[in-house]
Amino acid sequence: MESQKKDTEKQTKASIYQLVWRWHFYAGIIFAPFLIILAVTGSIYLFKPQIEPMIYKDYYQVSPQNDKISASEQIEEVKKLYPDATVKKYRPGENATRSSEVRITSNNESLTIFINPYTGKFIGELKDEDRIMNKIEEIHGELMAGTLGDRIVELAACWAVVLIVTGLFLWFPRKKKNLSGVLFPRFKKGKKILRRDLHAVPAFWITAGMLFLILTGLPWSGFWGSNFQSLATNSGAGYPPSIWSGSAPTSTIKTKDIAEVPWAAENLDVPKSEIQGFIPLSIDDVVAIGNREGIHPSFTVNIPSEKEGVYTLSAYPPKAQDEVTMHIDQYTGAVLADYRYDHYGLIGKVVALGITLHKGTQFGLINQLISLLICLGIILVAVSGFYLWLKRKPKKEMGAPKSPNIKKMKPFLFLLIGLGILFPLVGLSLIAVWLIDWLIIQRISVVKKFMNA
């Protein structure tokens, strides 16, 4: 009886290992290529602060002079060049050597016009779609495929969590008495062992960093991120009354609909300007208010297009603690809302810090280099895993681990269900993959065995 019990336990453990390996295999084969794309584009985007000033040096750099001309005069110069354009945004340079930017729409195109703030001279124009980093960001966020691409990227990121969980289970040392093959590769045990170690060991070392990049990137995603953001906004905490001058508005317009603002402010209701026969403020007054209120100098002024609209000032600087979103009455200059990092709830602060760490801006170069190492590690693990599969798989077969008796795998199934609930797209894809495995792959294997018998 005791012997039979031990045999049953061994079979159960072996079955669990086979099942975990099987799901790890499927997740890797399907989603590793997307993870490589994310890692490559992410590695490049990390160095946007260094790359863009170098590429667009002629647009960004100006020679300091005694005094700058006013923002309104700069905008007038742009209107002379583009008489049919609509001015959307104005961005004063954050330092003495930085050009000003005027965002316009002209002939259904969005253009950024660069102006010398000392002379008002036109420097150049850039279309949004022509910016190299915008292309990289589009590939990174949605594979240049719109909503479908966004969902694929989100699915790949969520399935990467499945890869991490199953990979840790497979990596976990069970009988080893030393750390070789666990914390460092075994170089003298033959090519087969080395190939395995060059996949498993680096994967362990980057696990925490990879998980961090996934979780800090998900708030930007279209499905999971939008629902998470709505949940955070509607959780009952709301926005603290201190950000409003008077009662908080009830609005169908969210700040993300009119301006590019930090994540925590995207669902902030937009107040209305009081129309009482006043002449709208000049852009110069609005810039002066921003400087008076101590907003980070990289701020952008979003210009209202409606009579009841407001000026929205947004600063999305390198450090999360410097973020600002401010709504200003376009007639009176009253600050209707002043929403900063200190006002964020716990979730808002965590996400804001996560985003700047994800982008590599929070701690400058050291942040960039650490994130780069994680991205390179992801590429190494994905490529080594693919190579490991090619070397191991039999000819004319997928090489997937055998399918065990799924009825004995309740703990693992509960884990997968939990991940499916936490990440709904993973849940749907789990069902799809399981059906494909059960209805097609396993049956093909059975038929092949019957034919070869």
Secondary structure, 3 states (H helix, E strand, C coil): CHHHHHHHHHHHHHHHHHHHHHHHHHHHHHHHHHHHHHHHHHHHHCCHHHHHHHHCHHHHECCCCCCCCCHHHHHHHHHHHCCCCEEEEEECCCCCCECEEEEEEECCEEEEEEECCCCCCEEEEEEHHHCHHHHHHHHHHHCCCHHHHHHHHHHHHHHHHHHHHHHHHHHCCCCCCCCECCCECCCCCCHHHHHHHHHHHHHHHHHHHHHHHHHHHHHHCCCHHHHHHHHHHCCCCCCCHHHECCCCCCCCCEHHHCCCCCHHHCCCECCCCCCCCCCCCCHHHHHHHHHHCCCCCCCEEECCCCCCCEEEEEECCCCHHHCEEEEEECCCCCEEEEEEHHHCCHHHHHHHHHHHHHHCCCCHHHHHHHHHHHHHHHHHHHHHHHHHHHHHCCCCCCCCCCCCCHHHCHHHHHHHHHHHHHCHHHHHHHHHHHHHHHHHHHHHHHHHHHHHC
